[in-house]
Amino acid sequence: MSGPHFLHLVDEPHRERRDAARNREALLRAAQQLVDVCGVDGVTMDAVATAAGVGKGTVFRRFESREGLMAALLNHSETEWQAAVMSGPPPLGPGAGPWERLMAFGRSRLDTTLLHADLIREAGRAGTRSYAAYSFAAMHVRLLLSELGVTGDLPLLATALMAPLEAPVLDQQVRIEGLDVDRVYAGWIDLARRVVRSPS
């Protein structure tokens, strides 16, 4: 067996993984475009397959079900949001003070959750934010609280700040009770001030 041929064989799994990743990204882009144009209700496995130019079986192999596809879209959004927190512009990203970053976190999390509320509902059980996603957000809030000099049980205080920004709570307040989003955010700021005891 010649050297170049051997290298080709070794490299084949890597090429297949790259191809699979590109195909997954193409399917997610197609699904997101359908969400943007038609809303979540307009996203079917058939529609995604047509938009991406592949067979429906390919979509099912990648995501197993429509719920799995919705969950993958949520995960994709979560990854982008985490990147903004870690390396995006301030105040959500690094470069602002901890209070400003905490306020930006609250507004961004609230807006992102509301933006994807329909997607979260359609994803069903799979739509619950993953443990890794929750852990990232919780660690970020705990770090900001620590930088602000907050004492006490930081994991529980971080949970108290994150809970009002989750889909079931916001769905109840905004969609069912009809509360204004700015009012909800103002209430969250009041809660954060009580936790931080900030005069800001």
C-alpha positions as CSV (number, residue, x, y, z in Angstrom):
1,M,0.0,0.0,0.0
2,S,1.5,3.3,-1.0
3,G,2.0,6.2,1.4
4,P,-0.4,8.6,-0.2
5,H,-3.1,6.0,-0.4
6,F,-2.6,5.1,3.3
7,L,-2.9,8.8,4.3
8,H,-6.1,9.1,2.3
9,L,-7.6,6.2,4.3
10,V,-6.6,7.7,7.6
11,D,-8.0,11.1,6.6
12,E,-11.4,9.7,5.4
13,P,-13.1,9.7,8.9
14,H,-12.0,13.3,9.5
15,R,-13.4,14.3,6.1
16,E,-16.7,12.5,6.9
17,R,-16.9,14.3,10.2
18,R,-16.3,17.6,8.6
19,D,-18.9,16.8,5.9
20,A,-21.4,15.8,8.7
21,A,-20.7,19.0,10.6
22,R,-21.3,21.1,7.4
23,N,-24.5,19.2,6.6
24,R,-25.8,19.8,10.2
25,E,-25.0,23.5,9.9
26,A,-26.8,23.7,6.6
27,L,-29.9,22.0,8.0
28,L,-29.9,24.3,11.0
29,R,-29.5,27.4,8.8
30,A,-32.4,26.2,6.7
31,A,-34.5,25.5,9.8
32,Q,-33.7,29.0,11.2
33,Q,-34.6,30.7,8.0
34,L,-38.0,28.9,8.1
35,V,-38.5,30.0,11.7
36,D,-37.7,33.6,10.7
37,V,-40.1,33.6,7.7
38,C,-42.9,31.2,8.7
39,G,-42.6,31.0,12.5
40,V,-42.1,27.8,14.4
41,D,-45.4,26.3,13.3
42,G,-44.2,26.4,9.7
43,V,-41.1,24.3,10.4
44,T,-41.6,20.7,9.4
45,M,-39.0,18.0,8.6
46,D,-40.2,18.1,5.0
47,A,-39.9,21.8,4.8
48,V,-36.3,21.8,6.2
49,A,-35.3,19.0,3.9
50,T,-36.6,20.9,0.9
51,A,-35.0,24.2,2.0
52,A,-31.7,22.4,2.5
53,G,-31.9,20.4,-0.7
54,V,-31.7,17.0,1.0
55,G,-34.0,14.1,1.6
56,K,-36.2,14.0,4.6
57,G,-34.4,10.9,5.8
58,T,-31.2,13.0,6.2
59,V,-33.0,15.4,8.5
60,F,-34.3,12.5,10.6
61,R,-30.9,10.9,10.8
62,R,-29.4,14.2,12.1
63,F,-32.1,15.1,14.6
64,E,-34.3,12.0,15.0
65,S,-37.5,14.1,15.4
66,R,-39.0,17.5,15.0
67,E,-38.5,18.1,18.8
68,G,-34.9,17.1,18.3
69,L,-34.5,19.7,15.5
70,M,-36.1,22.4,17.7
71,A,-33.7,21.5,20.6
72,A,-30.8,21.7,18.2
73,L,-31.8,25.2,17.1
74,L,-32.1,26.2,20.8
75,N,-28.6,24.7,21.5
76,H,-27.2,26.6,18.5
77,S,-28.7,29.9,19.9
78,E,-27.3,29.1,23.3
79,T,-23.8,28.6,21.9
80,E,-23.9,32.0,20.2
81,W,-25.2,33.6,23.4
82,Q,-22.4,32.0,25.4
83,A,-19.8,33.3,22.9
84,A,-21.2,36.8,23.4
85,V,-20.9,36.5,27.2
86,M,-17.3,35.2,27.0
87,S,-15.9,37.3,24.3
88,G,-18.5,39.7,22.9
89,P,-18.6,43.5,23.4
90,P,-19.4,45.0,26.8
91,P,-21.5,45.2,28.8
92,L,-22.7,41.6,28.2
93,G,-19.1,40.6,27.3
94,P,-15.9,41.5,29.2
95,G,-14.8,45.1,29.7
96,A,-17.7,46.4,31.8
97,G,-18.0,46.5,35.6
98,P,-19.8,43.5,37.3
99,W,-23.0,45.4,38.0
100,E,-23.3,46.6,34.4
101,R,-22.5,43.0,33.2
102,L,-25.2,41.6,35.6
103,M,-27.8,44.1,34.2
104,A,-26.8,43.2,30.7
105,F,-27.0,39.5,31.5
106,G,-30.6,39.9,32.9
107,R,-31.8,41.9,29.9
108,S,-30.1,39.6,27.3
109,R,-31.4,36.4,29.0
110,L,-34.9,37.8,29.2
111,D,-35.0,38.9,25.6
112,T,-33.4,35.7,24.3
113,T,-35.9,33.5,26.3
114,L,-38.8,35.5,25.0
115,L,-37.4,35.4,21.4
116,H,-37.3,31.6,21.5
117,A,-40.4,31.0,23.6
118,D,-42.3,29.3,20.8
119,L,-39.2,27.3,19.9
120,I,-38.9,26.2,23.6
121,R,-42.5,25.1,23.7
122,E,-42.3,23.2,20.4
123,A,-39.2,21.4,21.5
124,G,-41.2,19.9,24.4
125,R,-39.1,18.0,26.9
126,A,-36.0,18.4,24.7
127,G,-36.5,22.2,24.9
128,T,-35.4,22.4,28.5
129,R,-32.0,24.1,28.6
130,S,-29.3,21.5,29.0
131,Y,-27.4,21.1,32.3
132,A,-24.3,22.4,30.6
133,A,-26.1,25.5,29.4
134,Y,-27.6,26.2,32.8
135,S,-24.3,25.6,34.5
136,F,-22.6,28.1,32.3
137,A,-25.1,30.8,33.1
138,A,-25.1,30.0,36.8
139,M,-21.4,30.1,37.0
140,H,-21.4,33.5,35.2
141,V,-23.9,35.0,37.6
142,R,-22.0,33.5,40.6
143,L,-18.8,35.1,39.4
144,L,-20.4,38.5,38.9
145,L,-22.0,38.3,42.4
146,S,-18.6,37.4,43.9
147,E,-17.0,40.3,42.1
148,L,-19.7,42.5,43.5
149,G,-18.7,41.4,47.0
150,V,-22.0,39.5,47.7
151,T,-21.8,37.1,50.6
152,G,-24.0,34.2,51.4
153,D,-24.9,31.1,49.5
154,L,-23.9,32.3,46.0
155,P,-25.2,29.2,44.1
156,L,-28.7,29.7,45.6
157,L,-28.6,33.5,45.1
158,A,-27.6,32.9,41.5
159,T,-30.5,30.5,41.0
160,A,-32.9,33.1,42.5
161,L,-31.7,35.6,39.9
162,M,-31.9,33.2,37.0
163,A,-35.3,31.7,37.8
164,P,-37.4,34.7,36.7
165,L,-35.7,34.7,33.3
166,E,-36.7,31.1,32.4
167,A,-39.3,30.3,29.9
168,P,-42.2,29.0,32.2
169,V,-42.1,32.1,34.4
170,L,-41.8,34.6,31.5
171,D,-44.5,32.7,29.5
172,Q,-46.9,33.1,32.5
173,Q,-46.1,36.7,33.1
174,V,-45.8,38.1,29.6
175,R,-48.0,35.9,27.4
176,I,-50.7,34.9,29.9
177,E,-50.8,37.7,32.4
178,G,-49.9,40.4,29.8
179,L,-47.2,42.1,31.8
180,D,-45.1,44.6,29.9
181,V,-41.5,43.3,29.3
182,D,-40.0,46.5,30.6
183,R,-42.0,46.0,33.8
184,V,-40.7,42.5,34.1
185,Y,-37.1,43.6,33.6
186,A,-37.5,46.5,36.1
187,G,-38.8,43.9,38.7
188,W,-35.7,41.8,38.0
189,I,-33.4,44.8,38.5
190,D,-35.1,45.4,41.8
191,L,-34.5,41.8,42.8
192,A,-30.9,42.0,41.7
193,R,-30.4,45.2,43.8
194,R,-31.8,43.4,46.9
195,V,-29.4,40.5,46.3
196,V,-26.4,42.7,45.7
197,R,-27.6,45.5,48.1
198,S,-26.4,47.9,45.4
199,P,-27.2,51.6,45.6
200,S,-26.8,51.8,41.7
